[in-house]
């Protein structure tokens, strides 16, 4: 295993074992929350500008497909 990966692995282990892990988790949670808000706003804007029912169904199908792919990755 290259030395860089060993260094990164040991750094991650130390980070997870330290008190800083809680603050890192909070930072990531806030960042993901903000990203979700921006994504929701963008989807609302797209939804408002799309006129036809067929186009709205296509947008909804894409969103559901992305969410379904994300769910498979978690498992």
N, CA, C and O atoms as a Tripos MOL2 file, in Angstrom:
@<TRIPOS>MOLECULE
protein
  300   299    75     0     0
PROTEIN
NO_CHARGES

@<TRIPOS>ATOM
      1 N           0.8590   -1.1760    0.0000 N.3       1 UNK1
      2 CA          0.0000    0.0000    0.0000 C.3       1 UNK1
      3 C           0.9040    1.2370    0.0000 C.2       1 UNK1
      4 O           1.8270    1.3280    0.8090 O.2       1 UNK1
      5 N           0.6450    2.1780   -0.8910 N.am      2 UNK2
      6 CA          1.4850    3.3800   -0.9300 C.3       2 UNK2
      7 C           1.4530    4.1350    0.3930 C.2       2 UNK2
      8 O           0.4700    4.0870    1.1320 O.2       2 UNK2
      9 N           2.5390    4.8270    0.6690 N.am      3 UNK3
     10 CA          2.6870    5.5480    1.9280 C.3       3 UNK3
     11 C           1.6160    6.6140    2.1050 C.2       3 UNK3
     12 O           1.2090    6.8940    3.2320 O.2       3 UNK3
     13 N           1.1520    7.2140    1.0120 N.am      4 UNK4
     14 CA          0.1300    8.2660    1.1010 C.3       4 UNK4
     15 C          -1.1620    7.6970    1.6670 C.2       4 UNK4
     16 O          -1.8100    8.3250    2.5040 O.2       4 UNK4
     17 N          -1.5330    6.5130    1.2100 N.am      5 UNK5
     18 CA         -2.7660    5.9040    1.7000 C.3       5 UNK5
     19 C          -2.6420    5.5120    3.1740 C.2       5 UNK5
     20 O          -3.5980    5.6360    3.9390 O.2       5 UNK5
     21 N          -1.4700    5.0460    3.5590 N.am      6 UNK6
     22 CA         -1.2610    4.7130    4.9720 C.3       6 UNK6
     23 C          -1.3510    5.9680    5.8380 C.2       6 UNK6
     24 O          -1.9270    5.9430    6.9260 O.2       6 UNK6
     25 N          -0.7810    7.0540    5.3470 N.am      7 UNK7
     26 CA         -0.8420    8.3130    6.0790 C.3       7 UNK7
     27 C          -2.2770    8.8070    6.1970 C.2       7 UNK7
     28 O          -2.7050    9.2340    7.2690 O.2       7 UNK7
     29 N          -3.0210    8.7500    5.0920 N.am      8 UNK8
     30 CA         -4.4200    9.1760    5.1160 C.3       8 UNK8
     31 C          -5.2500    8.2970    6.0430 C.2       8 UNK8
     32 O          -6.1120    8.7900    6.7700 O.2       8 UNK8
     33 N          -4.9900    7.0070    6.0120 N.am      9 UNK9
     34 CA         -5.7360    6.0890    6.8760 C.3       9 UNK9
     35 C          -5.4810    6.3930    8.3460 C.2       9 UNK9
     36 O          -6.4130    6.4240    9.1500 O.2       9 UNK9
     37 N          -4.2300    6.6160    8.6910 N.am     10 UNK10
     38 CA         -3.9280    6.9220   10.0870 C.3      10 UNK10
     39 C          -4.5140    8.2720   10.4930 C.2      10 UNK10
     40 O          -4.9540    8.4420   11.6300 O.2      10 UNK10
     41 N          -4.5210    9.2250    9.5740 N.am     11 UNK11
     42 CA         -5.1160   10.5310    9.8600 C.3      11 UNK11
     43 C          -6.6170   10.4140   10.1050 C.2      11 UNK11
     44 O          -7.1520   11.0390   11.0210 O.2      11 UNK11
     45 N          -7.2900    9.6150    9.2910 N.am     12 UNK12
     46 CA         -8.7320    9.4200    9.4580 C.3      12 UNK12
     47 C          -9.0260    8.7150   10.7820 C.2      12 UNK12
     48 O          -9.9830    9.0650   11.4710 O.2      12 UNK12
     49 N          -8.2150    7.7330   11.1370 N.am     13 UNK13
     50 CA         -8.4160    7.0180   12.3980 C.3      13 UNK13
     51 C          -8.2370    7.9660   13.5770 C.2      13 UNK13
     52 O          -9.0170    7.9310   14.5280 O.2      13 UNK13
     53 N          -7.2200    8.8050   13.5180 N.am     14 UNK14
     54 CA         -7.0100    9.7800   14.6010 C.3      14 UNK14
     55 C          -8.1500   10.7850   14.6720 C.2      14 UNK14
     56 O          -8.6070   11.1510   15.7550 O.2      14 UNK14
     57 N          -8.5990   11.2240   13.5070 N.am     15 UNK15
     58 CA         -9.6800   12.2030   13.4640 C.3      15 UNK15
     59 C         -10.9540   11.6300   14.0640 C.2      15 UNK15
     60 O         -11.6380   12.2960   14.8400 O.2      15 UNK15
     61 N         -11.2670   10.4010   13.7040 N.am     16 UNK16
     62 CA        -12.4850    9.7800   14.2220 C.3      16 UNK16
     63 C         -12.3990    9.5390   15.7230 C.2      16 UNK16
     64 O         -13.4190    9.5290   16.4130 O.2      16 UNK16
     65 N         -11.2060    9.3500   16.2210 N.am     17 UNK17
     66 CA        -11.0390    9.1170   17.6400 C.3      17 UNK17
     67 C         -10.9240   10.3950   18.4590 C.2      17 UNK17
     68 O         -10.8980   10.3390   19.6890 O.2      17 UNK17
     69 N         -10.8550   11.5140   17.8140 N.am     18 UNK18
     70 CA        -10.6570   12.7660   18.5440 C.3      18 UNK18
     71 C         -11.9680   13.5030   18.7580 C.2      18 UNK18
     72 O         -13.0200   13.1170   18.2490 O.2      18 UNK18
     73 N         -11.8680   14.5620   19.5190 N.am     19 UNK19
     74 CA        -13.0440   15.4080   19.7480 C.3      19 UNK19
     75 C         -13.4250   16.1900   18.5050 C.2      19 UNK19
     76 O         -14.5690   16.6210   18.3580 O.2      19 UNK19
     77 N         -12.4730   16.3710   17.6180 N.am     20 UNK20
     78 CA        -12.7420   17.1310   16.3930 C.3      20 UNK20
     79 C         -13.7410   16.4180   15.4910 C.2      20 UNK20
     80 O         -14.3620   17.0400   14.6290 O.2      20 UNK20
     81 N         -13.8940   15.1240   15.6900 N.am     21 UNK21
     82 CA        -14.8150   14.3740   14.8390 C.3      21 UNK21
     83 C         -16.2340   14.9200   14.9450 C.2      21 UNK21
     84 O         -16.9420   15.0070   13.9420 O.2      21 UNK21
     85 N         -16.6550   15.2890   16.1540 N.am     22 UNK22
     86 CA        -18.0020   15.8440   16.3270 C.3      22 UNK22
     87 C         -18.1910   17.1320   15.5670 C.2      22 UNK22
     88 O         -19.2360   17.3470   14.9540 O.2      22 UNK22
     89 N         -17.1860   17.9980   15.5990 N.am     23 UNK23
     90 CA        -17.3130   19.2640   14.8750 C.3      23 UNK23
     91 C         -17.2700   19.0560   13.3700 C.2      23 UNK23
     92 O         -17.9350   19.7710   12.6210 O.2      23 UNK23
     93 N         -16.4820   18.0690   12.9230 N.am     24 UNK24
     94 CA        -16.4400   17.7610   11.4900 C.3      24 UNK24
     95 C         -17.7980   17.2340   11.0260 C.2      24 UNK24
     96 O         -18.2840   17.6000    9.9560 O.2      24 UNK24
     97 N         -18.3910   16.3850   11.8310 N.am     25 UNK25
     98 CA        -19.7070   15.8410   11.4820 C.3      25 UNK25
     99 C         -20.7390   16.9670   11.4150 C.2      25 UNK25
    100 O         -21.5600   16.9990   10.4980 O.2      25 UNK25
    101 N         -20.7050   17.8860   12.3750 N.am     26 UNK26
    102 CA        -21.6400   19.0190   12.3650 C.3      26 UNK26
    103 C         -21.4250   19.8870   11.1360 C.2      26 UNK26
    104 O         -22.3860   20.3460   10.5200 O.2      26 UNK26
    105 N         -20.1630   20.1130   10.7780 N.am     27 UNK27
    106 CA        -19.8520   20.9100    9.5870 C.3      27 UNK27
    107 C         -20.4040   20.2460    8.3320 C.2      27 UNK27
    108 O         -21.0070   20.9100    7.4890 O.2      27 UNK27
    109 N         -20.1980   18.9430    8.2090 N.am     28 UNK28
    110 CA        -20.7100   18.2150    7.0450 C.3      28 UNK28
    111 C         -22.2360   18.2210    7.0200 C.2      28 UNK28
    112 O         -22.8440   18.3610    5.9590 O.2      28 UNK28
    113 N         -22.8530   18.0690    8.1930 N.am     29 UNK29
    114 CA        -24.3060   18.0660    8.2620 C.3      29 UNK29
    115 C         -24.8760   19.4140    7.8180 C.2      29 UNK29
    116 O         -25.8500   19.4670    7.0670 O.2      29 UNK29
    117 N         -24.2520   20.5130    8.2930 N.am     30 UNK30
    118 CA        -24.7130   21.8440    7.8800 C.3      30 UNK30
    119 C         -24.5130   22.0540    6.3870 C.2      30 UNK30
    120 O         -25.3760   22.6160    5.7120 O.2      30 UNK30
    121 N         -23.3710   21.6020    5.8710 N.am     31 UNK31
    122 CA        -23.1000   21.7450    4.4390 C.3      31 UNK31
    123 C         -24.1000   20.9780    3.5940 C.2      31 UNK31
    124 O         -24.5910   21.4860    2.5860 O.2      31 UNK31
    125 N         -24.4020   19.7510    4.0070 N.am     32 UNK32
    126 CA        -25.3790   18.9570    3.2670 C.3      32 UNK32
    127 C         -26.7760   19.5520    3.3720 C.2      32 UNK32
    128 O         -27.5560   19.4890    2.4220 O.2      32 UNK32
    129 N         -27.0880   20.1250    4.5210 N.am     33 UNK33
    130 CA        -28.3890   20.7600    4.6980 C.3      33 UNK33
    131 C         -28.5240   21.9620    3.7640 C.2      33 UNK33
    132 O         -29.5620   22.1520    3.1310 O.2      33 UNK33
    133 N         -27.4760   22.7660    3.6840 N.am     34 UNK34
    134 CA        -27.5040   23.9150    2.7680 C.3      34 UNK34
    135 C         -27.6210   23.4600    1.3190 C.2      34 UNK34
    136 O         -28.3520   24.0570    0.5290 O.2      34 UNK34
    137 N         -26.8960   22.4010    0.9750 N.am     35 UNK35
    138 CA        -26.9630   21.8830   -0.3980 C.3      35 UNK35
    139 C         -28.3740   21.4100   -0.7190 C.2      35 UNK35
    140 O         -28.8660   21.6310   -1.8250 O.2      35 UNK35
    141 N         -29.0280   20.7620    0.2400 N.am     36 UNK36
    142 CA        -30.3960   20.2890    0.0230 C.3      36 UNK36
    143 C         -31.3480   21.4670   -0.1760 C.2      36 UNK36
    144 O         -32.2600   21.3940   -0.9990 O.2      36 UNK36
    145 N         -31.1410   22.5500    0.5720 N.am     37 UNK37
    146 CA        -31.9880   23.7370    0.4130 C.3      37 UNK37
    147 C         -31.8010   24.3200   -0.9750 C.2      37 UNK37
    148 O         -32.7780   24.6710   -1.6370 O.2      37 UNK37
    149 N         -30.5450   24.4280   -1.4280 N.am     38 UNK38
    150 CA        -30.2880   24.9780   -2.7630 C.3      38 UNK38
    151 C         -30.8620   24.0800   -3.8540 C.2      38 UNK38
    152 O         -31.4050   24.5680   -4.8450 O.2      38 UNK38
    153 N         -30.7410   22.7810   -3.6710 N.am     39 UNK39
    154 CA        -31.3000   21.8550   -4.6560 C.3      39 UNK39
    155 C         -32.8140   21.9710   -4.6980 C.2      39 UNK39
    156 O         -33.4110   21.9670   -5.7740 O.2      39 UNK39
    157 N         -33.4350   22.0740   -3.5330 N.am     40 UNK40
    158 CA        -34.8920   22.2350   -3.4860 C.3      40 UNK40
    159 C         -35.3430   23.5020   -4.1710 C.2      40 UNK40
    160 O         -36.3460   23.4990   -4.8850 O.2      40 UNK40
    161 N         -34.6150   24.5880   -3.9660 N.am     41 UNK41
    162 CA        -34.9420   25.8560   -4.6170 C.3      41 UNK41
    163 C         -34.7910   25.7430   -6.1270 C.2      41 UNK41
    164 O         -35.6390   26.2190   -6.8820 O.2      41 UNK41
    165 N         -33.7100   25.1110   -6.5600 N.am     42 UNK42
    166 CA        -33.4920   24.9440   -7.9970 C.3      42 UNK42
    167 C         -34.5970   24.0930   -8.6220 C.2      42 UNK42
    168 O         -35.0870   24.4070   -9.7070 O.2      42 UNK42
    169 N         -34.9850   23.0220   -7.9400 N.am     43 UNK43
    170 CA        -36.0550   22.1720   -8.4780 C.3      43 UNK43
    171 C         -37.3900   22.9100   -8.5230 C.2      43 UNK43
    172 O         -38.1660   22.7280   -9.4610 O.2      43 UNK43
    173 N         -37.6630   23.7410   -7.5170 N.am     44 UNK44
    174 CA        -38.9020   24.5400   -7.5500 C.3      44 UNK44
    175 C         -38.8970   25.5110   -8.7190 C.2      44 UNK44
    176 O         -39.9180   25.6930   -9.3830 O.2      44 UNK44
    177 N         -37.7520   26.1380   -8.9750 N.am     45 UNK45
    178 CA        -37.6640   27.0700  -10.1060 C.3      45 UNK45
    179 C         -37.8620   26.3490  -11.4340 C.2      45 UNK45
    180 O         -38.5540   26.8460  -12.3230 O.2      45 UNK45
    181 N         -37.2540   25.1830  -11.5610 N.am     46 UNK46
    182 CA        -37.4430   24.3990  -12.7930 C.3      46 UNK46
    183 C         -38.9040   24.0140  -12.9330 C.2      46 UNK46
    184 O         -39.4840   24.1320  -14.0130 O.2      46 UNK46
    185 N         -39.4990   23.5550  -11.8400 N.am     47 UNK47
    186 CA        -40.8970   23.1190  -11.8620 C.3      47 UNK47
    187 C         -41.8210   24.2560  -12.2690 C.2      47 UNK47
    188 O         -42.7750   24.0400  -13.0170 O.2      47 UNK47
    189 N         -41.5520   25.4650  -11.7860 N.am     48 UNK48
    190 CA        -42.3870   26.6210  -12.1190 C.3      48 UNK48
    191 C         -42.2490   27.0310  -13.5760 C.2      48 UNK48
    192 O         -43.1980   27.5550  -14.1590 O.2      48 UNK48
    193 N         -41.0810   26.8000  -14.1750 N.am     49 UNK49
    194 CA        -40.8660   27.2210  -15.5560 C.3      49 UNK49
    195 C         -41.3050   26.1820  -16.5780 C.2      49 UNK49
    196 O         -41.5070   26.5060  -17.7480 O.2      49 UNK49
    197 N         -41.4520   24.9440  -16.1450 N.am     50 UNK50
    198 CA        -41.8790   23.8910  -17.0620 C.3      50 UNK50
    199 C         -43.3910   23.9650  -17.1930 C.2      50 UNK50
    200 O         -44.1090   24.0000  -16.1940 O.2      50 UNK50
    201 N         -43.8650   23.9890  -18.4170 N.am     51 UNK51
    202 CA        -45.3030   24.1750  -18.6510 C.3      51 UNK51
    203 C         -46.0660   22.8670  -18.8540 C.2      51 UNK51
    204 O         -47.1320   22.6740  -18.2690 O.2      51 UNK51
    205 N         -45.5310   21.9800  -19.6690 N.am     52 UNK52
    206 CA        -46.3080   20.7950  -20.0340 C.3      52 UNK52
    207 C         -46.2360   19.7180  -18.9610 C.2      52 UNK52
    208 O         -45.2370   19.5850  -18.2540 O.2      52 UNK52
    209 N         -47.3000   18.9660  -18.8590 N.am     53 UNK53
    210 CA        -47.3720   17.8660  -17.8970 C.3      53 UNK53
    211 C         -46.3310   16.8060  -18.2200 C.2      53 UNK53
    212 O         -45.7380   16.2110  -17.3190 O.2      53 UNK53
    213 N         -46.1120   16.5730  -19.5040 N.am     54 UNK54
    214 CA        -45.1350   15.5610  -19.9160 C.3      54 UNK54
    215 C         -43.7210   15.9540  -19.4700 C.2      54 UNK54
    216 O         -42.9510   15.1010  -19.0280 O.2      54 UNK54
    217 N         -43.3850   17.2210  -19.5840 N.am     55 UNK55
    218 CA        -42.0700   17.6830  -19.1430 C.3      55 UNK55
    219 C         -41.9390   17.5940  -17.6240 C.2      55 UNK55
    220 O         -40.8790   17.2340  -17.1110 O.2      55 UNK55
    221 N         -43.0150   17.9200  -16.9040 N.am     56 UNK56
    222 CA        -42.9780   17.8090  -15.4490 C.3      56 UNK56
    223 C         -42.7820   16.3560  -15.0260 C.2      56 UNK56
    224 O         -42.0460   16.0810  -14.0780 O.2      56 UNK56
    225 N         -43.4280   15.4370  -15.7120 N.am     57 UNK57
    226 CA        -43.2540   14.0220  -15.3950 C.3      57 UNK57
    227 C         -41.8210   13.5690  -15.6820 C.2      57 UNK57
    228 O         -41.2790   12.7330  -14.9600 O.2      57 UNK57
    229 N         -41.2040   14.1230  -16.7400 N.am     58 UNK58
    230 CA        -39.8210   13.7680  -17.0630 C.3      58 UNK58
    231 C         -38.8720   14.2700  -15.9770 C.2      58 UNK58
    232 O         -37.9560   13.5510  -15.5780 O.2      58 UNK58
    233 N         -39.0820   15.5000  -15.4930 N.am     59 UNK59
    234 CA        -38.2490   16.0470  -14.4140 C.3      59 UNK59
    235 C         -38.4170   15.2020  -13.1570 C.2      59 UNK59
    236 O         -37.4330   14.8460  -12.5090 O.2      59 UNK59
    237 N         -39.6470   14.8860  -12.8180 N.am     60 UNK60
    238 CA        -39.9110   14.0640  -11.6370 C.3      60 UNK60
    239 C         -39.2750   12.6830  -11.7750 C.2      60 UNK60
    240 O         -38.7370   12.1480  -10.8060 O.2      60 UNK60
    241 N         -39.3340   12.1070  -12.9640 N.am     61 UNK61
    242 CA        -38.7100   10.8060  -13.2070 C.3      61 UNK61
    243 C         -37.2070   10.8610  -13.0060 C.2      61 UNK61
    244 O         -36.6210    9.9290  -12.4550 O.2      61 UNK61
    245 N         -36.5710   11.9490  -13.4490 N.am     62 UNK62
    246 CA        -35.1210   12.1000  -13.2570 C.3      62 UNK62
    247 C         -34.7760   12.2100  -11.7760 C.2      62 UNK62
    248 O         -33.8190   11.5920  -11.3090 O.2      62 UNK62
    249 N         -35.5510   12.9940  -11.0450 N.am     63 UNK63
    250 CA        -35.2900   13.1490   -9.6070 C.3      63 UNK63
    251 C         -35.4640   11.8130   -8.8880 C.2      63 UNK63
    252 O         -34.6430   11.4520   -8.0440 O.2      63 UNK63
    253 N         -36.5110   11.0880   -9.2110 N.am     64 UNK64
    254 CA        -36.7360    9.7890   -8.5740 C.3      64 UNK64
    255 C         -35.6350    8.7910   -8.9220 C.2      64 UNK64
    256 O         -35.2390    7.9790   -8.0860 O.2      64 UNK64
    257 N         -35.1450    8.8560  -10.1560 N.am     65 UNK65
    258 CA        -34.0560    7.9710  -10.5720 C.3      65 UNK65
    259 C         -32.7910    8.2660   -9.7720 C.2      65 UNK65
    260 O         -32.1080    7.3450   -9.3240 O.2      65 UNK65
    261 N         -32.4800    9.5480   -9.5920 N.am     66 UNK66
    262 CA        -31.2970    9.9310   -8.8210 C.3      66 UNK66
    263 C         -31.4400    9.4800   -7.3710 C.2      66 UNK66
    264 O         -30.4950    8.9480   -6.7890 O.2      66 UNK66
    265 N         -32.6110    9.6910   -6.7930 N.am     67 UNK67
    266 CA        -32.8260    9.2620   -5.4130 C.3      67 UNK67
    267 C         -32.7310    7.7510   -5.2700 C.2      67 UNK67
    268 O         -32.2080    7.2550   -4.2720 O.2      67 UNK67
    269 N         -33.2290    7.0160   -6.2540 N.am     68 UNK68
    270 CA        -33.1680    5.5750   -6.2200 C.3      68 UNK68
    271 C         -31.7240    5.0790   -6.3310 C.2      68 UNK68
    272 O         -31.3460    4.1140   -5.6670 O.2      68 UNK68
    273 N         -30.9180    5.7400   -7.1720 N.am     69 UNK69
    274 CA        -29.5070    5.3650   -7.2930 C.3      69 UNK69
    275 C         -28.7910    5.6300   -5.9790 C.2      69 UNK69
    276 O         -27.9480    4.8310   -5.5720 O.2      69 UNK69
    277 N         -29.1030    6.7250   -5.3090 N.am     70 UNK70
    278 CA        -28.4800    7.0540   -4.0340 C.3      70 UNK70
    279 C         -28.8270    6.0090   -2.9790 C.2      70 UNK70
    280 O         -27.9810    5.6380   -2.1660 O.2      70 UNK70
    281 N         -30.0490    5.5450   -2.9930 N.am     71 UNK71
    282 CA        -30.4790    4.5350   -2.0270 C.3      71 UNK71
    283 C         -29.7310    3.2300   -2.2320 C.2      71 UNK71
    284 O         -29.3780    2.5660   -1.2570 O.2      71 UNK71
    285 N         -29.4800    2.8470   -3.4800 N.am     72 UNK72
    286 CA        -28.7600    1.6100   -3.7700 C.3      72 UNK72
    287 C         -27.3110    1.6990   -3.2970 C.2      72 UNK72
    288 O         -26.7420    0.7010   -2.8550 O.2      72 UNK72
    289 N         -26.7150    2.8800   -3.3870 N.am     73 UNK73
    290 CA        -25.3270    3.0530   -2.9670 C.3      73 UNK73
    291 C         -25.2020    2.8970   -1.4630 C.2      73 UNK73
    292 O         -24.2080    2.3550   -0.9800 O.2      73 UNK73
    293 N         -26.2000    3.3660   -0.7080 N.am     74 UNK74
    294 CA        -26.1550    3.2670    0.7480 C.3      74 UNK74
    295 C         -26.1990    1.8290    1.2180 C.2      74 UNK74
    296 O         -25.5820    1.4810    2.2240 O.2      74 UNK74
    297 N         -26.9370    0.9830    0.4870 N.am     75 UNK75
    298 CA        -27.0620   -0.4210    0.8980 C.3      75 UNK75
    299 C         -25.7800   -1.0970    0.5640 C.2      75 UNK75
    300 O         -25.6300   -2.2930    0.8120 O.2      75 UNK75
@<TRIPOS>BOND
     1     1     2 1
     2     2     3 1
     3     3     4 2
     4     3     5 am
     5     5     6 1
     6     6     7 1
     7     7     8 2
     8     7     9 am
     9     9    10 1
    10    10    11 1
    11    11    12 2
    12    11    13 am
    13    13    14 1
    14    14    15 1
    15    15    16 2
    16    15    17 am
    17    17    18 1
    18    18    19 1
    19    19    20 2
    20    19    21 am
    21    21    22 1
    22    22    23 1
    23    23    24 2
    24    23    25 am
    25    25    26 1
    26    26    27 1
    27    27    28 2
    28    27    29 am
    29    29    30 1
    30    30    31 1
    31    31    32 2
    32    31    33 am
    33    33    34 1
    34    34    35 1
    35    35    36 2
    36    35    37 am
    37    37    38 1
    38    38    39 1
    39    39    40 2
    40    39    41 am
    41    41    42 1
    42    42    43 1
    43    43    44 2
    44    43    45 am
    45    45    46 1
    46    46    47 1
    47    47    48 2
    48    47    49 am
    49    49    50 1
    50    50    51 1
    51    51    52 2
    52    51    53 am
    53    53    54 1
    54    54    55 1
    55    55    56 2
    56    55    57 am
    57    57    58 1
    58    58    59 1
    59    59    60 2
    60    59    61 am
    61    61    62 1
    62    62    63 1
    63    63    64 2
    64    63    65 am
    65    65    66 1
    66    66    67 1
    67    67    68 2
    68    67    69 am
    69    69    70 1
    70    70    71 1
    71    71    72 2
    72    71    73 am
    73    73    74 1
    74    74    75 1
    75    75    76 2
    76    75    77 am
    77    77    78 1
    78    78    79 1
    79    79    80 2
    80    79    81 am
    81    81    82 1
    82    82    83 1
    83    83    84 2
    84    83    85 am
    85    85    86 1
    86    86    87 1
    87    87    88 2
    88    87    89 am
    89    89    90 1
    90    90    91 1
    91    91    92 2
    92    91    93 am
    93    93    94 1
    94    94    95 1
    95    95    96 2
    96    95    97 am
    97    97    98 1
    98    98    99 1
    99    99   100 2
   100    99   101 am
   101   101   102 1
   102   102   103 1
   103   103   104 2
   104   103   105 am
   105   105   106 1
   106   106   107 1
   107   107   108 2
   108   107   109 am
   109   109   110 1
   110   110   111 1
   111   111   112 2
   112   111   113 am
   113   113   114 1
   114   114   115 1
   115   115   116 2
   116   115   117 am
   117   117   118 1
   118   118   119 1
   119   119   120 2
   120   119   121 am
   121   121   122 1
   122   122   123 1
   123   123   124 2
   124   123   125 am
   125   125   126 1
   126   126   127 1
   127   127   128 2
   128   127   129 am
   129   129   130 1
   130   130   131 1
   131   131   132 2
   132   131   133 am
   133   133   134 1
   134   134   135 1
   135   135   136 2
   136   135   137 am
   137   137   138 1
   138   138   139 1
   139   139   140 2
   140   139   141 am
   141   141   142 1
   142   142   143 1
   143   143   144 2
   144   143   145 am
   145   145   146 1
   146   146   147 1
   147   147   148 2
   148   147   149 am
   149   149   150 1
   150   150   151 1
   151   151   152 2
   152   151   153 am
   153   153   154 1
   154   154   155 1
   155   155   156 2
   156   155   157 am
   157   157   158 1
   158   158   159 1
   159   159   160 2
   160   159   161 am
   161   161   162 1
   162   162   163 1
   163   163   164 2
   164   163   165 am
   165   165   166 1
   166   166   167 1
   167   167   168 2
   168   167   169 am
   169   169   170 1
   170   170   171 1
   171   171   172 2
   172   171   173 am
   173   173   174 1
   174   174   175 1
   175   175   176 2
   176   175   177 am
   177   177   178 1
   178   178   179 1
   179   179   180 2
   180   179   181 am
   181   181   182 1
   182   182   183 1
   183   183   184 2
   184   183   185 am
   185   185   186 1
   186   186   187 1
   187   187   188 2
   188   187   189 am
   189   189   190 1
   190   190   191 1
   191   191   192 2
   192   191   193 am
   193   193   194 1
   194   194   195 1
   195   195   196 2
   196   195   197 am
   197   197   198 1
   198   198   199 1
   199   199   200 2
   200   199   201 am
   201   201   202 1
   202   202   203 1
   203   203   204 2
   204   203   205 am
   205   205   206 1
   206   206   207 1
   207   207   208 2
   208   207   209 am
   209   209   210 1
   210   210   211 1
   211   211   212 2
   212   211   213 am
   213   213   214 1
   214   214   215 1
   215   215   216 2
   216   215   217 am
   217   217   218 1
   218   218   219 1
   219   219   220 2
   220   219   221 am
   221   221   222 1
   222   222   223 1
   223   223   224 2
   224   223   225 am
   225   225   226 1
   226   226   227 1
   227   227   228 2
   228   227   229 am
   229   229   230 1
   230   230   231 1
   231   231   232 2
   232   231   233 am
   233   233   234 1
   234   234   235 1
   235   235   236 2
   236   235   237 am
   237   237   238 1
   238   238   239 1
   239   239   240 2
   240   239   241 am
   241   241   242 1
   242   242   243 1
   243   243   244 2
   244   243   245 am
   245   245   246 1
   246   246   247 1
   247   247   248 2
   248   247   249 am
   249   249   250 1
   250   250   251 1
   251   251   252 2
   252   251   253 am
   253   253   254 1
   254   254   255 1
   255   255   256 2
   256   255   257 am
   257   257   258 1
   258   258   259 1
   259   259   260 2
   260   259   261 am
   261   261   262 1
   262   262   263 1
   263   263   264 2
   264   263   265 am
   265   265   266 1
   266   266   267 1
   267   267   268 2
   268   267   269 am
   269   269   270 1
   270   270   271 1
   271   271   272 2
   272   271   273 am
   273   273   274 1
   274   274   275 1
   275   275   276 2
   276   275   277 am
   277   277   278 1
   278   278   279 1
   279   279   280 2
   280   279   281 am
   281   281   282 1
   282   282   283 1
   283   283   284 2
   284   283   285 am
   285   285   286 1
   286   286   287 1
   287   287   288 2
   288   287   289 am
   289   289   290 1
   290   290   291 1
   291   291   292 2
   292   291   293 am
   293   293   294 1
   294   294   295 1
   295   295   296 2
   296   295   297 am
   297   297   298 1
   298   298   299 1
   299   299   300 2
@<TRIPOS>SUBSTRUCTURE
     1 UNK1         2 RESIDUE 1 A UNK
     2 UNK2         6 RESIDUE 1 A UNK
     3 UNK3        10 RESIDUE 1 A UNK
     4 UNK4        14 RESIDUE 1 A UNK
     5 UNK5        18 RESIDUE 1 A UNK
     6 UNK6        22 RESIDUE 1 A UNK
     7 UNK7        26 RESIDUE 1 A UNK
     8 UNK8        30 RESIDUE 1 A UNK
     9 UNK9        34 RESIDUE 1 A UNK
    10 UNK10       38 RESIDUE 1 A UNK
    11 UNK11       42 RESIDUE 1 A UNK
    12 UNK12       46 RESIDUE 1 A UNK
    13 UNK13       50 RESIDUE 1 A UNK
    14 UNK14       54 RESIDUE 1 A UNK
    15 UNK15       58 RESIDUE 1 A UNK
    16 UNK16       62 RESIDUE 1 A UNK
    17 UNK17       66 RESIDUE 1 A UNK
    18 UNK18       70 RESIDUE 1 A UNK
    19 UNK19       74 RESIDUE 1 A UNK
    20 UNK20       78 RESIDUE 1 A UNK
    21 UNK21       82 RESIDUE 1 A UNK
    22 UNK22       86 RESIDUE 1 A UNK
    23 UNK23       90 RESIDUE 1 A UNK
    24 UNK24       94 RESIDUE 1 A UNK
    25 UNK25       98 RESIDUE 1 A UNK
    26 UNK26      102 RESIDUE 1 A UNK
    27 UNK27      106 RESIDUE 1 A UNK
    28 UNK28      110 RESIDUE 1 A UNK
    29 UNK29      114 RESIDUE 1 A UNK
    30 UNK30      118 RESIDUE 1 A UNK
    31 UNK31      122 RESIDUE 1 A UNK
    32 UNK32      126 RESIDUE 1 A UNK
    33 UNK33      130 RESIDUE 1 A UNK
    34 UNK34      134 RESIDUE 1 A UNK
    35 UNK35      138 RESIDUE 1 A UNK
    36 UNK36      142 RESIDUE 1 A UNK
    37 UNK37      146 RESIDUE 1 A UNK
    38 UNK38      150 RESIDUE 1 A UNK
    39 UNK39      154 RESIDUE 1 A UNK
    40 UNK40      158 RESIDUE 1 A UNK
    41 UNK41      162 RESIDUE 1 A UNK
    42 UNK42      166 RESIDUE 1 A UNK
    43 UNK43      170 RESIDUE 1 A UNK
    44 UNK44      174 RESIDUE 1 A UNK
    45 UNK45      178 RESIDUE 1 A UNK
    46 UNK46      182 RESIDUE 1 A UNK
    47 UNK47      186 RESIDUE 1 A UNK
    48 UNK48      190 RESIDUE 1 A UNK
    49 UNK49      194 RESIDUE 1 A UNK
    50 UNK50      198 RESIDUE 1 A UNK
    51 UNK51      202 RESIDUE 1 A UNK
    52 UNK52      206 RESIDUE 1 A UNK
    53 UNK53      210 RESIDUE 1 A UNK
    54 UNK54      214 RESIDUE 1 A UNK
    55 UNK55      218 RESIDUE 1 A UNK
    56 UNK56      222 RESIDUE 1 A UNK
    57 UNK57      226 RESIDUE 1 A UNK
    58 UNK58      230 RESIDUE 1 A UNK
    59 UNK59      234 RESIDUE 1 A UNK
    60 UNK60      238 RESIDUE 1 A UNK
    61 UNK61      242 RESIDUE 1 A UNK
    62 UNK62      246 RESIDUE 1 A UNK
    63 UNK63      250 RESIDUE 1 A UNK
    64 UNK64      254 RESIDUE 1 A UNK
    65 UNK65      258 RESIDUE 1 A UNK
    66 UNK66      262 RESIDUE 1 A UNK
    67 UNK67      266 RESIDUE 1 A UNK
    68 UNK68      270 RESIDUE 1 A UNK
    69 UNK69      274 RESIDUE 1 A UNK
    70 UNK70      278 RESIDUE 1 A UNK
    71 UNK71      282 RESIDUE 1 A UNK
    72 UNK72      286 RESIDUE 1 A UNK
    73 UNK73      290 RESIDUE 1 A UNK
    74 UNK74      294 RESIDUE 1 A UNK
    75 UNK75      298 RESIDUE 1 A UNK
